[in-house]
Amino acid sequence: MVQFIYKYALNKISRPWLIRIGYLIGPVLTILYRGNNFEDPIDNRTYKSFLPYGHDEHQRINALAPHSLSLERHRLLWLYLKQETDFFNELKPQKLLHIAPEQCFYHRFKKMKHIDYITGDINSPLADIKMDLHEIPFQQDSFDIVLCNHVLEHVDDDRKCMREIFRVLKPGGWAIMQVPLNIHKEKTDEDPSVIDPEERKKRFGQYDHVRSYGCDYIERLQKEGFKVKIIDYLHKLGKEKVKRYGLETDESLYVCNKMLSRAPMEGTL
């Protein structure tokens, strides 16, 4: 019954309201799903299972952690930031722009005194600043870090948004811009004339997606100036931890560094 209600909510309730509702149902779900088969590394809580997540028939089992409401990509990112970067180093002040901030990160990042944390989005109630990613309202070289996950598949002009993120990053800064990427598809499929939600769902995977990314996503990032590191962090974690943390088995991280020169990068890394 709980899973049926949650599936209905995912398909019928807008994202801003889902965020608000999430604060209310998280504690209840934590009790209902208590156990020790799965662990959420973000808050170290354990569960008998995670909740399924996904629109319509595309539901993934053991995807959503009941208390933090983190998904597979959030848990993977948290582990990478914690274990492989200086993001949590309290002796290193950093300025972070978090675009379309995820609920599981928001309050935790807010509490980090060494992080000057700014959030931006068009609709999210968690955003400090209402902004269009096509025109980020900050000066050039403003941020050490930009997080922008599962956003670019929604925007009209993803290349312009990439250029904007590049512009506001400081030289030597870095960004993580995850997207739903089909590793079996060579080229990104996009067509601005497709506006019908059902047609978008069939072609791009979700009613509000305007493209389906293929393996040329990395090339797109490179052409807008980024030096891209493709990190197979799942392999480093190992199969037992991947299963324990409920991670997707085919997701790499795309860590994008701002080069000192704006000249587009060519070739393969």
FENWOFEN-V305875 format. One record per residue. RES is the residue in one letter. PHI is phi in whole degrees, -180 to 180 (999 if undefined). NEAR is the number of other C-alpha atoms within 12 Angstrom. Layout:
RES_PHI_NEAR ; RES_PHI_NEAR
This chain:
M_999_9 ; V_-60_17 ; Q_-67_24 ; F_-64_15 ; I_-63_16 ; Y_-68_27 ; K_-62_25 ; Y_-62_21 ; A_-62_22 ; L_-60_27 ; N_-93_22 ; K_-118_14 ; I_-111_18 ; S_-68_17 ; R_-58_24 ; P_-57_22 ; W_-75_18 ; L_-61_26 ; I_-62_29 ; R_-65_18 ; I_-66_21 ; G_-58_29 ; Y_-64_21 ; L_-84_17 ; I_-89_22 ; G_-53_26 ; P_-61_19 ; V_-67_17 ; L_-64_29 ; T_-60_30 ; I_-71_17 ; L_-65_22 ; Y_-108_27 ; R_-62_23 ; G_168_18 ; N_-139_17 ; N_-84_20 ; F_-129_29 ; E_-134_36 ; D_-96_42 ; P_-68_33 ; I_-72_33 ; D_-124_24 ; N_64_20 ; R_-84_29 ; T_-117_28 ; Y_-144_30 ; K_-71_24 ; S_-163_30 ; F_-91_39 ; L_-80_36 ; P_-72_30 ; Y_-152_30 ; G_143_25 ; H_-85_21 ; D_55_22 ; E_-83_17 ; H_-91_17 ; Q_-91_22 ; R_-100_21 ; I_-77_22 ; N_51_32 ; A_-107_34 ; L_-107_40 ; A_-75_45 ; P_-61_42 ; H_-90_33 ; S_-77_38 ; L_62_39 ; S_-82_39 ; L_-103_36 ; E_-55_41 ; R_-66_40 ; H_-70_38 ; R_-66_38 ; L_-63_41 ; L_-63_40 ; W_-59_33 ; L_-62_29 ; Y_-65_28 ; L_-60_26 ; K_-74_16 ; Q_-100_17 ; E_-123_19 ; T_-132_16 ; D_-97_19 ; F_-55_33 ; F_-95_23 ; N_-75_17 ; E_-67_14 ; L_-89_12 ; K_-121_16 ; P_-63_19 ; Q_-143_28 ; K_-108_30 ; L_-121_36 ; L_-105_43 ; H_-112_39 ; I_-91_42 ; A_52_37 ; P_-61_39 ; E_-82_37 ; Q_-59_34 ; C_-70_33 ; F_-100_31 ; Y_-51_32 ; H_-69_21 ; R_-68_19 ; F_-69_29 ; K_-60_24 ; K_-80_14 ; M_-81_22 ; K_-67_20 ; H_-86_19 ; I_-104_27 ; D_-84_24 ; Y_-102_33 ; I_-124_32 ; T_-115_38 ; G_-144_32 ; D_-171_32 ; I_-79_25 ; N_-117_22 ; S_-64_27 ; P_-70_24 ; L_-88_30 ; A_-81_27 ; D_-69_21 ; I_-127_24 ; K_-80_21 ; M_-148_23 ; D_-99_28 ; L_-63_37 ; H_-70_26 ; E_-142_26 ; I_-69_32 ; P_-84_21 ; F_-136_23 ; Q_-73_15 ; Q_-58_19 ; D_60_26 ; S_-98_27 ; F_-126_34 ; D_-79_35 ; I_-140_40 ; V_-129_42 ; L_-112_45 ; C_-148_39 ; N_-110_30 ; H_55_28 ; V_-119_34 ; L_-64_38 ; E_-74_36 ; H_-102_32 ; V_-89_27 ; D_-66_24 ; D_-125_23 ; D_-68_34 ; R_-68_26 ; K_-64_23 ; C_-65_29 ; M_-61_40 ; R_-64_29 ; E_-67_34 ; I_-64_47 ; F_-59_50 ; R_-62_37 ; V_-83_31 ; L_-75_37 ; K_-74_29 ; P_-56_26 ; G_90_21 ; G_-78_32 ; W_-143_39 ; A_-135_43 ; I_-120_45 ; M_-129_40 ; Q_-76_34 ; V_-139_32 ; P_-68_33 ; L_-123_31 ; N_-91_22 ; I_-69_20 ; H_-94_13 ; K_-111_15 ; E_-74_16 ; K_-115_19 ; T_-69_27 ; D_-102_25 ; E_-149_25 ; D_-159_19 ; P_-64_19 ; S_-78_12 ; V_-84_21 ; I_-121_22 ; D_-72_18 ; P_-56_17 ; E_-69_17 ; E_-68_20 ; R_-62_25 ; K_-62_22 ; K_-68_22 ; R_-90_23 ; F_-111_30 ; G_99_29 ; Q_-157_28 ; Y_-63_24 ; D_-109_29 ; H_-90_33 ; V_-112_34 ; R_-160_38 ; S_-121_36 ; Y_-77_33 ; G_-110_23 ; C_-69_23 ; D_-78_21 ; Y_-57_35 ; I_-63_38 ; E_-63_30 ; R_-60_31 ; L_-63_38 ; Q_-62_32 ; K_-66_27 ; E_-95_31 ; G_109_32 ; F_-81_41 ; K_-94_35 ; V_-104_33 ; K_-105_24 ; I_-96_25 ; I_-114_23 ; D_-89_20 ; Y_-74_31 ; L_-60_30 ; H_-63_20 ; K_-67_18 ; L_-67_21 ; G_92_15 ; K_-61_17 ; E_-64_17 ; K_-71_24 ; V_-58_28 ; K_-70_26 ; R_-61_31 ; Y_-88_42 ; G_64_37 ; L_-99_39 ; E_-74_30 ; T_-88_25 ; D_-125_21 ; E_-101_26 ; S_-100_32 ; L_-101_36 ; Y_-112_35 ; V_-96_33 ; C_-111_38 ; N_-99_33 ; K_-85_39 ; M_-74_26 ; L_-69_20 ; S_-101_17 ; R_-81_19 ; A_-60_15 ; P_-58_21 ; M_-91_23 ; E_-120_17 ; G_89_12 ; T_-103_13 ; L_-71_13
